[in-house]
Amino acid sequence: MGVGRGKLLLFGEHAAVYGHPAIGIATADTTHVRLRPRSFERPGDAVPPAVYDLPYEGETFRLVISGVEEDHIEAFIEAVTRTLHAASLSVTNLRATYPAGMEISVRSTIPTGSGFGSSAALCAALATAFYGTTAPGFDRLWAIANSVEALFHGTPSGIDTGLSLSTGLQAIYPALPELPAIQTVAAGSFALLYGGVRREGNTRTLVAGVRAGMQNDDNDTRTAVTELGRIAREAIMVSRTKSPAQQLGALCDDAQVQLRTLRLSTDLLERRIKRARDFGARGGKLSGAGGGGAWFAVFDSADGAREARRGLHRELPGSEKSLLRTVTVSGTEVRELE
């Protein structure tokens, strides 16, 4: 069984692409990938399983896939193929393990297209499903997962896949063109409430917009990216203090100003952050690429985050209610609250 976790990027989105650090957590939501040798359908089965072909190293393997929407099957098979190549799994090994082909089932609680790293979690789950049992080490799994993530995001930074394979609060330091360095942060105590709103753009387009501003030497874009990087560095230091919520909240607000400058926020996202402040948050911001999607707010205590969640839960549409989560961060532990 392979597993990848969702992610919540706290600081450093977009700026990390230009050499600045980031900090974030893996969430309790997961994607699981289960592999097993294919068993032929029995005569009399009501609905024979759909069988797909997987071309690999000049041969063709049969796949039975469940848990993947039909319009995503082609991309999923490509992701499986890339995982096999990245993991350097031989045809001989595959034939021995899966003589009649393989059955792959996918189960996920991570919403797609909402900034919670659903594609990175899938890549991490595939990497650990195919290669995890041989204990290749974190760095090797990370490299495999991130090479597959390129299918979905072109030139991924490694942040999402790194968080997906990790636990705790993680500081990430880019080392382009290599994967970043990742370091667990021993944090003071604070709580987070996070959720998601509908997206008004996709990650590729949003990242390309910032890149165009940087390439055209647009002053507002360069200033905003530099400020986001400075804020991320400060957030890493502040998070290590005994009671960091107030300072982290202020840094969230500062970062959100810069993200608005980059036209990455939306009116709906701003309203959700404002309501979180009304319920006692120290501050809040979007998380990830922007254009809607994930957001979070910082609270002093678990009780404060829980109360805000209850209040927002009464107000939000059903599609957003299901995305609301609360966690506490303390030391090296991130714990989801009921």
N, C-alpha and C positions, 0 to 999 in steps of 0.2 A: 504494500500500500504506500503510495506516494502522497505527500501533503505539501501544500504551499499555503501560507497565511496571507490575509489581506494586509494592507499597509495604510498607515496614516502619517503623511509627511507633515511635520510641525513647522519647520522652517527650512528655507533654502531652495524651494522650488524655483525653477528657471535659472537662478543664480548658479546652481551647482554645475550646470552645463558649461559655465565659464570659469571654472576653477575654484569656486567658493564652496564651503562645507554645507552640510545639511544635517538635520536631526529629525528622527521619527521613530515610530513604533510599528511592530506587527500587531494586527488586530486579532480578536478571537475568532473572527469569521475565517473559514478555510475552504480550500478546494482539495478534494481527495481524488486520486486516480488509482484505480485498482486494475491490476493485470493478472490474467490467468490464461492457461492454454485453452485454445478454442475446442469446444465440444460440438460435434455435429448435431443439428436439430433432429429430433426423433420423428419418425412417421406419425402423423396424427397431431403434431403440434398445431395449435389453433393459428398462431401467427409466426411463421418462420422468421428468424432474425434477419435483418438486413446485413449483407456482407459486402465489404469494400476491399479494394485492392490497394496494397501498400508497396510501391516499387522501392527496392533497396538493393544497392550494390549489384545491379543486373538481374536480380531475382524479384519475384512478386510474392508477398505474404498476404494471407487473407486476414481481414480484421472484422470483428463484430463490435460495433460501437454503440454504447448506450449513454444517455445523459447529455448528449450534444445535439443542439438544434440542427435540423436538416440543412439550413442555409449556412451553417458554420462547419459542416463536415469537411469540406475541401481544405479549409485553413487548418482544421484540427489534424488532418492526416499529414499535411505539410509540417506541422509542429512536431508530430511524432517522428517523421523522417529526419528532421533537423536534430532532434534529441538523440536519435540513434547514431547519426554521424558525429555529433559533438562528443558523445560518450564512447566513440570508437568501438561500438559493439559489432562483432563480426557476424557475417551470415551464418557461419558454422555454429556459433553460439546460439543465435536466434533459432536456427533449425532444430537444434538439440532441445531447447527450452520450449519452443512453440511449434511442434512438428506439423500441426494442422492449421496453424495460424494463431492469432491471439484475440482474446476478448478484453476490451478496454471499457471500463465504466467510469464515468465522471460524475461527481457529486459536489456541488458548491453552494455555499451560503453567501458568497461575495457578489454584490450587485455589479452587473457589467456597465461600463461606460459612465461610472460615477466617481472616478478618482480614487477608488480604494484598491487599485492594483490587481484587478481580476486577471488580466493577461499574465502579469508577472507571477501570480500565484499558480496559474495553470502551468507555466514553464517550470516553476520550482517543483510542482507536484509530478510532472513528467520526469524531470531529472532524478528525483528521489525514487520514483517508481521503477525506472529502468536501471538505475545505477547505485541507488542508496544502499542496497544490501551488501555491496562490496566495500563499503566504508572508505570511499575515496578521499574524504576530508571536505571541510566546508568550502575551501577555495575552489576545489575542482567542481563540486556541485554548483557553486555560484557561477563559474565560467560556463558550464553547460547551460544552465537556466538562462543566463544573459545572452548567450549566442542565439538561443531560440526566441527570446524576447524581441530580437531584431526583426523577426517576421511581422510583429505587430507595431513596433515603434521605430523602425529604421535604424537609428543609432542610439540605443538605450544607454543611459549613464551608468547603470548597474545599481542605482539606489533602490529601485522598486524590488528587484530580485534579491538584493542583499537583505532588505528588511523582511521579505517574504520567507527567507530561510532562517531568520533570527528570532530571538525573544528579547524582551527588555527594551529600554530606551537606548537607541543607537546613534552615535555621532559618525558621520560619513564624510571622508575627506577625499575629494577627487584626485586621481593620479593619471589623467588622460595621457596616452590612449589605453592604459591598463585599467583594470577594475579599481574602484576606490579602496582606500583603507577604511575599515569599519571598527568601531570601538564602543564597547558597552559603557554607558554612563551611569555612575552611581549617583542617583538623583535624590534631592530632597523630596518631601511629600507634597503632592498636588493631585488634583483630579481633572479629568477631561470629560466633556460632553461633546459628542460628535454626531453628525448626520449628513444627509445629502439632499440636493435639490436637482431638478432636471438640468441637463446640460444644454448649452446653446452653442456648442462647438466641440470639435474633437481634438485630442491631444496633439496630433500631427500638425493641424492648422494653427493651434495656439502657440506651440513651440516655434513653428516657422515664422509667425508674426513677430515674436521677440527676436528671433535670429535675424530677420530682415532689418529690424531697427538697429541691432548691433553692427551688422555689416555695413549699413548706410551711415554709421557713426552718428545716429540720432542722439542728441544730448540727453533728452528726457529718458530714453531707454537705457542708455549707459549709466546714468545717475541712479535710476531705479534698481538696476541689476546690482550695482555696486553697494547700494544701501541694503538690499536684500541679503547680500553676502555678509555685510557687517553685522546685521541683525542676527543672522544665523550663528555667527561666531559668538556673539554676546549671549545668545540663548543657550548655547552649549555650556558656557561658564556659569550662567545664572542658574541653570537647572541643577547644578551641583550644590547650591546653597541649601540651608536647612528648610526654609519656607519660601520657595521661589515663585509662588502663584502670582503675586502682585506684579513683580517685575516681568514675568513671562507674559502676563496679560497685556502690559504696556507695550512690550515688544511685538505682540500680535497686532495691536492697533497700529503701530508704526509700520509693520510689514504690509498690512492691508492697504495703507495709503499708497505705498509703492506699487502694489498689485493693481490698484485702481488706475494708477498712472499708466500702467502697461495694458489697460483695458481688458483685464482678465476677470474682473468681478462682474456680477450681474445684480440687478435690482432685487431679485428674489433672494439671492444669497446674502445681500446686505441686510435685508429685513430679518432673516433668520439669525444673523449675528447680533443684530440690535435686540431682538427679543431675548436672546441668551443673556445679554447684558442686563436687560430689565429684570431677569430672574436671578441676578447676582453674580454673573460672570465678571472676572477681572479684565477680560478682553477676548477677542476672537478673530479668526481670519479664515480664508479659504485654505484648502489643502490640495496640493497637486497642480495640475495644469491650469485649472480655472475654467472659466466659461460656464459657471455653475458647478455641479458635482459636489465633492466633499467639502465640509467645513467643520470647524471645532471651536470650542470655547474653554477657557481655563477657569477652574474654581479652586478655592482654598481647601475644600474638604469633599469627601465622598457624599456627605449629607447634602451639601449645597448642589452638587451635580445631580444627585437623585431628584431633589425637589424641582430643579429646572427641567429635568427630563419629564417629570410628571406634568408640569405646567405646559410645556411645549406639546406633549403628547395629546393634550386636550384640544389644542389649536390646529394641529397640522393635518393635511389630507392623509388618507390612508397610505398612499405610496411613500410618504416620508416618515410616517410613524414607525414603519418596520425597519428603517435605517438608523433610528436613534439608539445610541449606545453610551454607556458611561464606564469609565475606567479610572483606577487610581494608579499613580506612579510613585514608587517609593523604593529607594535603593536600586537594585537591579531588577526589580519585579514590576511588571505591568499586570494588573488584575482587573478583569471585567467584573462590574457590579451587576447584581440582579436588578 
